[in-house]
């Protein structure tokens, strides 16, 4: 009887436990469904090209009454250009959102380039962003131009040549069209331009499918190519400081041209989706996909890790991203012209949705910034003669090297960045050289890509810079007279002309006075042939007043750097030779 009673008690206890467990579970579910912690809003910031579709899907998601951490979740979407979000996140340091719009827990920019630009701000992105839709970058162009570019299989590497050559399209059978006149806007929402620049850089530098490295982005061939594109873009679709050029405006202007033959604009770098969305207003245009690795606007969904994102919103963002990537939601995105999961929308007249053979691997944010700087500040064609002081004081040690070694290093970096179409030369001066003169023409001024002696001028200048050694005295005035007169004689009419004097001390040749120097320079100048004398002086220089008068007389600039060891010298060289 005792044993039977014990069994009965045990059975009743087990039954009671399960009843209690089910009741607790039901109460938990009921509490969750009634949002005991109240409502919570998941703020999403998305690029304007995809924001409407994200809002549609957000409304669908909200209708499923999602509950996260006992909060009823609703989703709002704000359309904001990526650069504004990058700037705001960087300024916030993850603490307080400065705007624009609500503080986002989830961000969907046009491309991973934008997220890469936050690489210097650690901890702002939680986990690895996931792409929700893609769209290749291509050229929107009139049908006749697209057909002319297709047959010879024009690639990304060909675009700079077609942009710079005023008769380039004549060779493709387009009489009277002139050059390519491709617009690469750099205003808000113009990621396609920097993505196109990345594709050009990969093709020109031999990076293949990428990613493009920092060294490749800063190399002379890439700087030359992007500068040519940028200069041509500014002529085809001008912008002002108050009204920067943006992709949407350029596309609308291209479509509105009544006759592309005589129009100032022939093509615009856009995403495939942007051209698709502009139908039927752009029915006179079509898509041209240059040969080579294709850059993609991959629309990554990035969860923000910041003080304004609590655990509930963090988890809600992750769940919403998973919802966006479900196959059931892909139709909304495809109908707007995006590619999702390798599937494309139905072709329309302007957009055939050509298969992509090779996708360009995205570069780092640092590389993207370098390419963007070249687009916004192209290296214009110029003609410059570097006049370098190699007197004995240039042997003084500053930092890890002599003044001369530090200076030639800075010059070499600039020579490597200077585009092929610029003219550059190198003179040195000190005491008497073998010619009996206090100066020497090491490499005569001319196109960097041109032949000089047994080699190419760029290599000849770099080789000469690496072999220079300090000499004796400082005959600055005589050297400036000779270099300036030579620059006036060899004036390049289609570009700025200058002599860049780099010195670390005063003139010690008494045969020429400061007044005689200035009079000689004034006499050597020629109407219609302006040559600027720029000066970089290292350390204190008792000749400072004369050098300042020399620069002012010719419209030049004087930059004083305290030491040759540091970024100031390299920055000064870059400023005065760009």
MONOR-V622341 format. One record per residue. N is the residue number from 1. PSI is psi in whole degrees, -180 to 180 (999 if undefined). D_LAST is the distance of its C-alpha to the last C-alpha in Angstrom with 1 decimal. Layout:
((N/PSI/D_LAST) (N/PSI/D_LAST))
This chain:
((1/-40/104.1) (2/-43/101.6) (3/-44/99.4) (4/-43/99.5) (5/-40/98.6) (6/-39/95.7) (7/-43/94.3) (8/-45/94.7) (9/-42/92.8) (10/-43/90.0) (11/-44/89.7) (12/-38/89.7) (13/-43/87.0) (14/-45/84.7) (15/-42/85.3) (16/-38/84.5) (17/-46/81.3) (18/-37/80.0) (19/-45/81.0) (20/-41/79.2) (21/-46/76.1) (22/-39/76.0) (23/-42/76.5) (24/-43/73.7) (25/-43/71.4) (26/-39/72.4) (27/-37/71.9) (28/-43/68.4) (29/-43/67.6) (30/-39/69.0) (31/-41/67.1) (32/-42/63.8) (33/-23/64.6) (34/7/65.3) (35/65/62.0) (36/-23/63.6) (37/-1/60.2) (38/176/59.4) (39/158/56.6) (40/140/52.9) (41/127/49.9) (42/109/47.3) (43/125/44.0) (44/131/41.7) (45/126/38.2) (46/154/37.0) (47/144/34.2) (48/-26/35.4) (49/-23/35.8) (50/-7/38.5) (51/-42/39.8) (52/-39/42.7) (53/-36/44.0) (54/-37/43.7) (55/-41/45.7) (56/-46/48.4) (57/-31/48.7) (58/-40/48.7) (59/-41/51.6) (60/-45/53.5) (61/-43/52.9) (62/-35/54.2) (63/-17/57.3) (64/3/58.2) (65/58/58.8) (66/143/56.8) (67/125/57.8) (68/122/55.6) (69/44/56.9) (70/20/59.7) (71/137/57.2) (72/122/57.4) (73/133/53.8) (74/155/52.3) (75/132/48.7) (76/147/46.4) (77/130/43.0) (78/129/40.1) (79/120/37.3) (80/136/33.9) (81/146/30.4) (82/-41/29.2) (83/-34/26.1) (84/-37/28.5) (85/-42/30.8) (86/-48/28.1) (87/-41/27.1) (88/-43/30.8) (89/-43/31.9) (90/-40/29.2) (91/-30/30.2) (92/-27/33.9) (93/27/33.9) (94/12/36.9) (95/-58/39.0) (96/124/39.0) (97/124/37.5) (98/0/35.5) (99/172/35.6) (100/156/35.1) (101/-175/38.6) (102/155/41.1) (103/117/40.2) (104/145/40.0) (105/-19/41.9) (106/137/40.5) (107/130/37.1) (108/90/36.5) (109/178/32.8) (110/-35/31.7) (111/166/30.4) (112/-17/30.2) (113/-41/26.4) (114/-42/27.2) (115/-38/29.7) (116/-28/27.3) (117/-8/25.0) (118/11/27.8) (119/-27/27.9) (120/-9/27.1) (121/93/30.1) (122/146/33.1) (123/8/36.4) (124/-18/35.5) (125/130/36.5) (126/113/40.1) (127/-165/40.6) (128/118/38.9) (129/147/38.0) (130/135/40.0) (131/136/38.8) (132/-19/41.1) (133/154/39.8) (134/159/37.1) (135/120/35.4) (136/152/33.1) (137/133/29.8) (138/-171/30.1) (139/130/29.3) (140/128/31.5) (141/157/32.0) (142/151/34.8) (143/-43/37.5) (144/-41/37.0) (145/-44/33.4) (146/-41/34.3) (147/-39/37.1) (148/-32/35.0) (149/-25/32.4) (150/-44/35.3) (151/-46/37.2) (152/6/34.6) (153/60/33.7) (154/133/30.0) (155/175/28.2) (156/-36/25.1) (157/-17/23.3) (158/-19/24.2) (159/-42/22.6) (160/-40/19.0) (161/-44/20.7) (162/-29/23.1) (163/-38/20.4) (164/-30/18.4) (165/117/21.6) (166/-15/23.2) (167/24/26.6) (168/-42/26.3) (169/-16/29.2) (170/-41/31.5) (171/-14/31.8) (172/12/33.0) (173/10/35.7) (174/82/34.2) (175/130/34.7) (176/-2/32.8) (177/-27/30.5) (178/-130/27.3) (179/-179/24.5) (180/-40/24.7) (181/54/23.3) (182/129/23.1) (183/130/22.4) (184/76/20.8) (185/148/21.3) (186/15/19.9) (187/-173/22.5) (188/139/25.5) (189/25/27.5) (190/41/24.9) (191/-35/25.3) (192/-31/25.9) (193/-46/22.3) (194/-31/21.1) (195/-40/24.1) (196/-40/23.4) (197/-37/19.8) (198/-39/21.7) (199/-40/24.0) (200/-44/21.4) (201/-42/19.8) (202/-42/23.3) (203/-42/24.2) (204/-39/21.2) (205/-5/21.3) (206/24/25.1) (207/-6/25.8) (208/-125/28.8) (209/7/30.3) (210/-171/27.9) (211/154/27.0) (212/135/23.3) (213/168/22.4) (214/-42/19.5) (215/-41/18.7) (216/-40/18.9) (217/-33/16.7) (218/0/13.8) (219/156/14.6) (220/-43/12.6) (221/-39/15.4) (222/-45/15.2) (223/-42/11.5) (224/-46/12.0) (225/-48/15.2) (226/-33/14.3) (227/-42/11.3) (228/-42/13.9) (229/-43/16.4) (230/-44/14.5) (231/-42/13.7) (232/-35/17.3) (233/-42/18.6) (234/-33/17.3) (235/-35/19.2) (236/-37/22.2) (237/82/22.7) (238/151/20.9) (239/165/20.7) (240/169/20.6) (241/-34/20.1) (242/-21/23.8) (243/80/24.4) (244/149/22.1) (245/136/22.8) (246/155/25.3) (247/-46/26.9) (248/-41/30.4) (249/-40/29.6) (250/-41/27.6) (251/-42/30.7) (252/-40/33.1) (253/-39/31.2) (254/-44/31.2) (255/-28/34.9) (256/-11/35.8) (257/126/34.6) (258/-32/37.7) (259/106/36.4) (260/-22/33.5) (261/-43/33.5) (262/0/32.4) (263/156/30.5) (264/-12/26.9) (265/131/26.8) (266/-24/28.2) (267/157/27.6) (268/137/26.7) (269/121/26.1) (270/169/29.1) (271/156/31.7) (272/-39/34.9) (273/-36/36.7) (274/-41/34.7) (275/-39/35.6) (276/-44/39.2) (277/-23/39.5) (278/-10/38.3) (279/145/41.4) (280/10/43.1) (281/-20/40.6) (282/32/38.4) (283/-11/41.3) (284/-3/39.4) (285/165/36.7) (286/174/36.9) (287/136/35.0) (288/125/33.2) (289/107/32.4) (290/152/29.9) (291/151/31.2) (292/-176/30.2) (293/133/30.3) (294/126/30.6) (295/148/28.9) (296/136/31.5) (297/106/31.7) (298/-2/34.3) (299/66/35.3) (300/141/36.2) (301/112/38.7) (302/123/37.7) (303/127/40.3) (304/133/38.9) (305/99/40.1) (306/169/40.1) (307/-24/42.6) (308/0/43.4) (309/106/44.5) (310/179/48.0) (311/-37/49.9) (312/-46/51.5) (313/-34/48.3) (314/-46/46.7) (315/-36/49.6) (316/-39/49.7) (317/-43/46.0) (318/-42/46.8) (319/-38/49.9) (320/-37/48.1) (321/-44/45.5) (322/-38/48.4) (323/-44/50.0) (324/-31/46.9) (325/1/46.8) (326/144/50.5) (327/-30/51.3) (328/-22/53.2) (329/-9/50.1) (330/-30/48.0) (331/-42/49.6) (332/-41/48.0) (333/-42/44.5) (334/-38/45.1) (335/-19/46.6) (336/-1/43.3) (337/7/41.4) (338/154/40.4) (339/135/41.3) (340/129/43.5) (341/38/44.9) (342/0/43.9) (343/143/45.8) (344/158/44.3) (345/173/45.5) (346/141/47.4) (347/147/45.3) (348/177/44.8) (349/-46/43.9) (350/-24/40.1) (351/105/39.8) (352/-7/41.8) (353/60/40.7) (354/138/39.9) (355/143/40.6) (356/119/37.6) (357/-49/37.9) (358/127/35.1) (359/135/33.5) (360/127/30.0) (361/130/30.3) (362/143/28.1) (363/172/25.3) (364/167/25.2) (365/-34/23.8) (366/-43/21.0) (367/-43/19.9) (368/-40/20.3) (369/-41/18.1) (370/-45/15.2) (371/-40/15.8) (372/-40/16.1) (373/-38/12.8) (374/-39/11.1) (375/-41/13.6) (376/-25/13.0) (377/73/9.2) (378/154/8.5) (379/103/5.7) (380/153/6.8) (381/137/8.4) (382/167/7.7) (383/115/10.1) (384/142/9.7) (385/123/12.6) (386/123/12.7) (387/106/16.1) (388/127/17.5) (389/122/20.7) (390/34/23.2) (391/174/26.1) (392/-33/28.8) (393/-17/27.5) (394/-5/24.6) (395/-8/27.4) (396/140/28.0) (397/130/27.9) (398/117/25.8) (399/-129/26.3) (400/6/26.7) (401/177/25.4) (402/166/25.1) (403/-41/22.3) (404/-44/21.4) (405/-42/21.6) (406/-39/19.4) (407/-45/16.8) (408/-31/16.9) (409/-44/16.8) (410/-39/13.5) (411/-40/12.1) (412/-42/13.8) (413/-41/12.3) (414/-40/8.7) (415/-41/10.3) (416/-22/12.1) (417/-17/9.3) (418/134/7.6) (419/156/9.7) (420/-31/12.8) (421/1/12.4) (422/153/9.7) (423/135/11.5) (424/147/11.3) (425/166/14.3) (426/123/15.9) (427/151/18.5) (428/160/20.6) (429/153/23.2) (430/-114/26.3) (431/-151/29.9) (432/130/31.4) (433/-172/30.4) (434/-27/32.8) (435/-8/32.0) (436/-2/33.3) (437/153/29.9) (438/7/28.0) (439/164/24.7) (440/133/24.1) (441/105/21.8) (442/-50/21.3) (443/116/19.3) (444/149/19.0) (445/133/15.8) (446/-177/15.8) (447/135/14.8) (448/-29/14.0) (449/-2/16.8) (450/162/19.1) (451/142/22.1) (452/123/22.4) (453/-129/25.8) (454/8/27.2) (455/-163/24.0) (456/145/20.5) (457/-43/17.8) (458/-49/15.7) (459/-36/18.9) (460/-42/19.9) (461/-46/16.9) (462/-40/17.5) (463/-42/21.2) (464/-42/20.9) (465/-38/18.9) (466/-15/21.6) (467/2/24.4) (468/145/23.6) (469/151/26.3) (470/147/26.8) (471/-122/28.9) (472/-93/30.6) (473/-177/29.9) (474/88/26.9) (475/66/26.8) (476/-46/23.7) (477/-46/24.9) (478/-40/26.0) (479/-41/22.9) (480/-43/20.7) (481/-49/23.2) (482/-44/23.1) (483/-38/19.3) (484/-44/18.9) (485/-40/21.8) (486/-39/20.5) (487/-38/17.2) (488/-42/19.3) (489/-37/21.6) (490/24/19.1) (491/134/17.2) (492/115/15.5) (493/-20/17.0) (494/19/15.1) (495/163/11.5) (496/144/9.8) (497/141/11.1) (498/160/10.8) (499/127/12.6) (500/110/11.5) (501/127/14.9) (502/118/15.6) (503/159/19.3) (504/13/21.9) (505/175/24.8) (506/158/26.3) (507/133/27.1) (508/19/30.5) (509/109/31.3) (510/-1/33.9) (511/-19/33.9) (512/130/31.2) (513/163/31.4) (514/-41/28.6) (515/-42/30.2) (516/-39/30.3) (517/-50/26.7) (518/-38/25.7) (519/-40/28.3) (520/-42/27.1) (521/-43/23.5) (522/-39/25.0) (523/-31/27.2) (524/-19/24.6) (525/154/22.5) (526/139/23.4) (527/133/23.8) (528/3/21.5) (529/65/19.1) (530/125/16.8) (531/121/14.8) (532/139/13.2) (533/112/14.0) (534/150/12.0) (535/133/14.2) (536/119/14.4) (537/131/18.1) (538/118/19.8) (539/-169/23.0) (540/143/25.2) (541/118/25.0) (542/-9/27.8) (543/11/25.6) (544/-42/23.5) (545/-42/25.1) (546/-43/24.5) (547/-38/20.8) (548/-43/20.5) (549/-39/22.5) (550/-46/20.4) (551/-45/17.1) (552/-37/19.1) (553/-33/20.7) (554/3/17.6) (555/21/15.7) (556/-169/13.4) (557/144/13.1) (558/128/15.1) (559/126/14.6) (560/127/17.7) (561/140/18.1) (562/-32/21.7) (563/157/21.5) (564/-12/19.5) (565/103/21.1) (566/172/19.4) (567/-18/16.3) (568/-41/15.3) (569/-46/14.1) (570/-40/12.0) (571/-40/10.5) (572/-43/10.0) (573/-45/8.4) (574/-40/5.9) (575/-43/5.5) (576/-11/5.7) (577/17/3.8) (578/999/0.0))
